[in-house]
């Protein structure tokens, strides 16, 4: 039995959970296993204007189906930027091919207020 959805938490290095969401296998079938098996991931938080927060990864990501429209709270993979992103603005249009991977369900308003350069740990949640 394969996991269809994995809960993920975004934490600061002090252990404070800033956001919670999920990654769905059916949305990223080519990247799901490598992404989930590499958790926990530690990265530095950056922003593309007010549209997108993103975390560069050391993981190589495969290009999958582009998300036709992005909504606030969407978790996206940005394969050409080797990053995972969180959409902060409804209808955002990142300059990179974006693949819908999941959704942030709690804490988006905290995440978007963190300073650029914050170290974030993405790990499996309960």
HELIX and SHEET records of a PDB file:
HELIX    1   1 UNK A   25  UNK A   27  5                                   3    
HELIX    2   2 UNK A   32  UNK A   37  1                                   6    
HELIX    3   3 UNK A   79  UNK A   81  5                                   3    
HELIX    4   4 UNK A  108  UNK A  111  1                                   4    
SHEET    1   A 9 UNK A   5  UNK A  12  0                                        
SHEET    2   A 9 UNK A  17  UNK A  24 -1                                        
SHEET    3   A 9 UNK A  99  UNK A 106 -1                                        
SHEET    4   A 9 UNK A  74  UNK A  78 -1                                        
SHEET    5   A 9 UNK A  83  UNK A  87 -1                                        
SHEET    6   A 9 UNK A  52  UNK A  56 -1                                        
SHEET    7   A 9 UNK A  41  UNK A  48 -1                                        
SHEET    8   A 9 UNK A 119  UNK A 124 -1                                        
SHEET    9   A 9 UNK A   5  UNK A  12 -1                                        
END                                                                             
